[in-house]
């Protein structure tokens, strides 16, 4: 798993890894977890044969940058990070699979971004 980084909406460094082929699927981890948990539990291995799996560390988690100012953790900034990752990958349509905190964040995508 090779880690790549993209600059978030405010320049924060967001860690990601990408593997597989097929329609794009972004995995969003739960609170207190990291993108590595999707690997440890076998989800990435099972999905990579049918999807381009984009697995990110939500800002402040894992290998993504931790920022000390509370306003840098607004839902708008977090959701914008997802779009920055999507744009960096050159993907126009994406499916989202979020667990717990990641699922909550994913629920805002439709309201604030024009992605499917």
The 8 nearest C-alpha neighbors of each residue, nearest first, counted from 0:
[[1, 2, 16, 17, 18, 38, 35, 15],
 [2, 0, 16, 3, 17, 15, 18, 14],
 [1, 3, 16, 15, 14, 0, 4, 17],
 [4, 2, 15, 14, 16, 1, 5, 13],
 [5, 3, 14, 13, 15, 12, 2, 6],
 [4, 6, 13, 12, 7, 84, 14, 3],
 [7, 5, 10, 12, 11, 13, 8, 4],
 [6, 8, 80, 11, 10, 9, 83, 12],
 [7, 9, 10, 79, 80, 76, 6, 83],
 [10, 8, 7, 11, 6, 76, 71, 80],
 [9, 11, 6, 7, 8, 12, 5, 13],
 [10, 12, 7, 6, 9, 64, 13, 8],
 [11, 13, 6, 64, 63, 5, 7, 4],
 [14, 12, 63, 5, 4, 6, 58, 7],
 [15, 13, 4, 63, 56, 62, 55, 3],
 [16, 14, 55, 3, 54, 2, 4, 56],
 [15, 17, 2, 54, 3, 1, 53, 0],
 [18, 16, 53, 52, 54, 15, 51, 19],
 [19, 17, 52, 51, 47, 16, 53, 20],
 [20, 18, 47, 51, 50, 48, 52, 21],
 [19, 21, 51, 50, 49, 48, 47, 18],
 [20, 22, 50, 51, 49, 23, 19, 48],
 [21, 23, 50, 51, 24, 20, 93, 49],
 [24, 22, 51, 93, 50, 52, 94, 21],
 [23, 25, 94, 52, 95, 93, 53, 51],
 [26, 24, 53, 95, 54, 52, 96, 94],
 [25, 27, 54, 96, 97, 95, 53, 24],
 [28, 26, 97, 101, 96, 98, 55, 25],
 [29, 27, 101, 98, 33, 34, 32, 97],
 [28, 30, 100, 99, 101, 98, 32, 31],
 [31, 29, 100, 32, 28, 99, 101, 33],
 [30, 32, 29, 33, 60, 28, 100, 61],
 [31, 33, 30, 29, 28, 36, 34, 60],
 [34, 32, 61, 35, 56, 36, 28, 60],
 [33, 35, 56, 36, 55, 37, 54, 28],
 [34, 36, 38, 33, 37, 39, 32, 61],
 [35, 37, 39, 38, 34, 33, 40, 32],
 [38, 36, 35, 42, 40, 34, 39, 43],
 [37, 39, 35, 41, 36, 43, 40, 42],
 [40, 38, 36, 41, 37, 35, 42, 43],
 [39, 41, 37, 38, 42, 36, 43, 35],
 [42, 40, 38, 44, 39, 43, 45, 37],
 [41, 43, 45, 37, 44, 40, 38, 46],
 [44, 42, 46, 38, 45, 41, 47, 37],
 [45, 43, 41, 42, 47, 46, 38, 48],
 [44, 46, 42, 43, 47, 41, 48, 49],
 [47, 45, 43, 48, 44, 49, 50, 42],
 [46, 48, 19, 50, 49, 44, 43, 45],
 [49, 47, 46, 19, 50, 20, 45, 44],
 [48, 50, 21, 47, 46, 20, 19, 51],
 [51, 49, 21, 22, 20, 47, 52, 19],
 [50, 52, 20, 19, 23, 21, 18, 22],
 [51, 53, 24, 18, 17, 50, 25, 19],
 [54, 52, 25, 17, 24, 16, 26, 51],
 [53, 55, 26, 16, 15, 25, 34, 52],
 [56, 54, 15, 34, 14, 57, 27, 53],
 [55, 57, 34, 14, 33, 60, 61, 63],
 [56, 58, 60, 55, 59, 63, 13, 77],
 [59, 57, 63, 60, 64, 13, 56, 65],
 [58, 60, 65, 64, 63, 57, 66, 61],
 [61, 59, 58, 57, 56, 63, 33, 62],
 [62, 60, 33, 63, 56, 59, 34, 32],
 [61, 63, 14, 60, 64, 56, 13, 59],
 [64, 62, 13, 14, 58, 61, 12, 60],
 [63, 65, 12, 59, 11, 58, 66, 13],
 [66, 64, 59, 58, 63, 67, 60, 11],
 [65, 67, 68, 64, 59, 71, 11, 69],
 [66, 68, 69, 65, 71, 70, 59, 72],
 [69, 67, 70, 71, 66, 72, 65, 73],
 [68, 70, 71, 72, 67, 73, 66, 65],
 [71, 69, 72, 68, 73, 76, 67, 66],
 [70, 72, 69, 68, 73, 76, 66, 67],
 [73, 71, 70, 69, 76, 74, 77, 58],
 [74, 72, 75, 76, 70, 71, 77, 69],
 [73, 75, 77, 76, 78, 72, 104, 107],
 [74, 76, 78, 73, 77, 79, 111, 72],
 [77, 75, 79, 73, 74, 78, 80, 72],
 [76, 78, 74, 80, 79, 75, 73, 72],
 [77, 79, 81, 75, 80, 76, 74, 108],
 [78, 80, 76, 82, 81, 77, 8, 75],
 [81, 79, 7, 83, 77, 78, 82, 8],
 [82, 80, 78, 84, 79, 83, 85, 77],
 [81, 83, 85, 79, 80, 84, 86, 78],
 [84, 82, 80, 86, 85, 81, 87, 7],
 [85, 83, 87, 81, 82, 86, 80, 88],
 [84, 86, 82, 88, 83, 87, 90, 81],
 [87, 85, 89, 83, 88, 84, 82, 90],
 [88, 86, 84, 89, 85, 83, 5, 90],
 [87, 89, 85, 86, 90, 84, 83, 53],
 [90, 88, 86, 87, 85, 91, 84, 92],
 [89, 91, 88, 85, 92, 86, 93, 23],
 [92, 90, 89, 93, 114, 85, 86, 115],
 [93, 91, 115, 90, 114, 94, 23, 22],
 [92, 94, 23, 24, 115, 95, 91, 114],
 [93, 95, 24, 23, 25, 115, 96, 92],
 [96, 94, 25, 24, 26, 97, 93, 105],
 [97, 95, 26, 25, 27, 94, 98, 102],
 [102, 98, 96, 101, 27, 26, 28, 105],
 [97, 99, 102, 101, 29, 28, 100, 27],
 [98, 100, 29, 102, 101, 103, 97, 30],
 [101, 99, 29, 103, 30, 102, 98, 104],
 [102, 100, 97, 27, 98, 28, 29, 104],
 [97, 103, 101, 98, 105, 99, 104, 100],
 [102, 104, 100, 106, 101, 105, 99, 107],
 [105, 103, 101, 106, 102, 107, 100, 78],
 [106, 104, 102, 107, 108, 103, 101, 97],
 [105, 107, 103, 104, 108, 102, 109, 110],
 [108, 106, 110, 105, 109, 104, 111, 78],
 [109, 107, 112, 105, 111, 110, 106, 78],
 [110, 108, 107, 112, 111, 113, 106, 114],
 [109, 111, 107, 108, 112, 106, 113, 114],
 [112, 110, 108, 109, 107, 113, 75, 78],
 [111, 113, 108, 114, 109, 110, 82, 79],
 [114, 112, 109, 115, 111, 108, 110, 92],
 [115, 113, 112, 92, 109, 93, 108, 91],
 [114, 92, 93, 94, 113, 109, 95, 108]]
